[in-house]
């Protein structure tokens, strides 16, 4: 791996980035320069956050820039490549990202309180996104341990990670897909998820051995 390769971490809904600390440390120990992007997941629109992400990426040097995004963060990265497609070479790994929309978010949005808590994230989580062109290698990791806010929605399809169904993490045009027995938030702490993320960034495929 070239020392100049960088990874941009993009957090999920209601988060700010500190929850990705252990994952960041594991990626750094593998030799990457790792940068944490923070954005307004509730108050900012997907378009605004993608524009800020593009500006953030311009702040550091490197011939290769990868993206590792959790949950809603994966949708921000997708919007980045739609609005600003001329990015430096690199691969993308999404963790528990509802690429085809979030059933839990749509169900919870029926409540005025939850609709307010979801804010601007509700539109992208509804599944109204541009298709993925498939010209950039993207690997999607899903969880199958049902522990999370999904307990509020009794009919979330299985398997799921407690928040996002495995079926929702699939994306037409993606390069590879992997299911790991972990929950939506615990995947950020999982050594296996970190290892599989590194394998995809290096080889463009997940490790099946």
N, C-alpha and C positions, 0 to 999 in steps of 0.2 A: 504493500500500500504506500502511496506517495504521502509524504508528510504534509503536503499542502491540501490534502482532502479535508473538507469540513462537513459537519453535520449541523443542521438547524433543527432544534426541537420545537414543536408547536403543541401547546397544551390543549385541553378540552374545555367543555362548558363549566362555568363557575370556578375555574381554576386560574392560577397565575403563573405557574411554573415550578415552584418549590417541590411539588409532589413528584416531579420528574428527576429529582436530585440523584437517586440511586442509579437510575438508568443512565443519566448523564455521566456519572462517575465511571460506570462500566464501559461506556463508549470512549471516554477519554483514555482509560487504561489500555484500550485497544489501539491507541495511537492517533485518534482523530482530534481535530480541533472542534469543540462542541460549543454552539451558541444557543442560548435560550431566547426564543421570541415570545413576548407577552402581549396580549391584546385584550380588548373589551369584548368578551364573549356574549354578553347580554345587551349592552348598550350600543355596540358597533355592528354595522351591517357586514355581511360577508364581503361585499365589494370594498368597503372601507378597510377591513382587516387585511384583505389580500393586497391592497395598495400599500399599507404600512409594512407588510411582510416583504414586499418587493423592495421597498426603501431600506429595510433592515438588512437585507441580503447584500445590498450595494456597499454597506459600511465596512466589509472585511474582504481581504484578498483570498485568492485560492482558485486553482483551475477547475477543481471539482467540488460541487456543493450538493450534499445529500439532504433529504428531509425525512425526519421521523416524527410522525404526528399521532396524537392520541385523540380518539373520538371526534368531536367537532373540528379539532385541528386538522384532520384529514380533509375536511370539506373546504377549509380555508386554503390549504395547499392546492386542492383541485381548482379553486377559483383563481389562485395565483397563476397557474399555468394556462388558464383560459384567457385571463386579461393581460398577462405578461409572459407569453410563451418563450421568449428568447432568454432563457436562463442558462447558466453554465451547466456542463455535463454533470450527471449525478443520478442516483436512484432514490426512490421513495418507498418508505414503509409506513403503513397506517395501522394503528392498534385500536381495535374495537370501533372503527369508524363506520357509522351507518350510511354506507354509500347509496343505498336505495331508499333511504328515509327511515326515520325512527318511529316505530309504532308506539313506544312508550311516550315520546314527546307529543305525538298527535293525540293520544288519549288523555294525557295530563292537561293538555291545552284547553280541554273542555271546561276546566275550572278557571275562573277569573284569576285566582291567586297564582296558579301555576303558569297561566298564560303570561302574567306579568313577570314571573321569575324567569321564564324562557326568553322573553324580550325578542330582540332581533334574530336570535338563533332559531326561532320557530320556523321561519321560511326555509332555510337550507335543510333543517332537520325533517321537513315535510317531504323531502325527496325531489324538490323542484330545482334540479341542477343541470348544468350543461353536461352532455355525454363526455366520457373520457376518450380522447383521441387514440390512446394506446401507443403514442410515439415516445413515451418515456416509461422505463421499467418501473412498475409499481407492484409491490407485494403487500397483501392484506392479511393481518393476523387477527383471528377471532378467538374469543374465549367461550368456554362451555361450562363454567361453574356458575350456577344461577344464584348469585348473591349480589343484591343491589336494589336500586329504587324500583326495579321491575316488579317487586312484590306488590306494589300499588296497582299493578295491571295484571290481573290474574290470568289473562289469556294470551300473554306474550308467547309467541311460538318457541318451541324447543327444537334443538339446543340453543341456549343463550348464555350470556355472561352476567345475567342479572339486570342488565340495562339494555343491551343490544342483542338481537337475535343473530345467530350465525348467518342465516340467509341474508340479513340486511348488510352484512359486511362484504358481500360479493359485488363485483363491479365488472361490467362488460368492458373488455379491453385490458383488464389487469393482467399482469405477468404470472403471478402465482398467488395461491391462497393457502393458509394454514390454520388449523384449529388447535389451540392449546388449552388444557384443562385449568383455567384460571378465570377469575372474575374480572369485571370491567376495570376496576381500580387496581386490583392486585397485579395485573399484567405489567404495571409500571415498576413493580418490585420483583418481578419474576426473573430469575437468572436464565431460565430457558428462553423466555421471550427476548431478553437482551442478546443471548447467543444466536438466536434465529434472525434477529434484526441485523446483527453483524454479518452473518453468513449471506443474507440477501444483498447487503450493501457491497460485499466483496464479489459475489458470484452471480447476482441477478436471479437467484433461485433460493428457496428454503432448503434446509438440510433434511432429507428424508431417511438418512441412515440412523 
